[in-house]
Amino acid sequence: MDAATDAVRSGTDTSDGVGGVVARVVRDGEVLLDAAWGLADRRHGLPMTPTHRFATASGSKGLTALAVLSLVADGTLTPGTTARSLLGDDLPLVADDVTVEHLLAHRSGVGEYLDDDADLAEYLMPVPVHRLVSPEDYLPLLEGHPAGFAAGERFAYSNAGFVLLSLLAQRASGVPFHALVQERVLDPAGMTSTGYPRSDALPGDAAVGYVRTDDGWLTNVHHLPVVGGGDGGAYTTTADMERFWHALLGGRIVPDVLVARMREPRPTGDDESYGLGVWLLDDGTVGLAGQDTGVSFSSWCDPRTATTRTVAGTTADAAWPVARALREALAG
């Protein structure tokens, strides 16, 4: 793990006390790495620790997918349920044939509300972020974006699609989305340190995300929705991510038949494939990843060796050097 340690130290910008990274690797029950570097809170000079909670950005799409699939498991939804059947007259530009499975696989073609290629230092949300709490609050953001292609035609990563999934899950179940994730995913997995805290009222053990701007280092509180939603924003810990992978692959969140369906590779046109809410490698490794203003996150599980590896950082780039180093070290 020495290469990973060096990578973290070089990637966290600790020269001016900014940035924090946490990393954990467990193989067949043996902890190979459980470490943290840098700061969890720049303002107060608080060091990052292995038990800090951190934001996951799009990594929490896996939680959304599992909440939806739990409704498939109990018959509330089916993979073929159309978005229109639950939207009614809302979002008329969403094609009538877009299904739950299209959305889970990023093959819906729904119009995107967020530019993933934009400069993360910019304020990208088109409405005041403090208004974005429930999936219903996103309706104005999702309005007015025409479809990019016909449903099922191809892969195109879609934040809007997963926001839409959270809305559909809430309407179909009659349970608020965050409570649904808690009941259907976090509780069965034993993820007691994972959830959706408000960014303006973070618990004391949550790391703060930062972005470098012309005004210096600022927190990301004004850049992201005040409460994470269907497309990202949950907070977790490295230990909870280890529990997540064991619970998922052990069939404790959704039945094995749905886990297998999640892990069916669908081409993306890149080196990685995508399943339903998770990334897939050719060797069967399954993962979640996310990047946003003040957030970088990567978590993977190789079922062949029972190895889990999770890295997270408090800037958009901090996690990636160590994530690459860990992957290379474990491959060797």
Beta strands, then each sheet from edge to edge (+ up, - down):
strand 1: 20-27
strand 2: 30-41
strand 3: 46-47
strand 4: 54-55
strand 5: 210-213
strand 6: 216-219
strand 7: 235-236
strand 8: 266-267
strand 9: 273-274
strand 10: 279-280
strand 11: 286-292
strand 12: 295-302
strand 13: 307-313
sheet 1: 3+ 2- 1+ 13- 12+ 11- 10+ 9- 8+
sheet 2: 4+ 7-
sheet 3: 5+ 6-
end
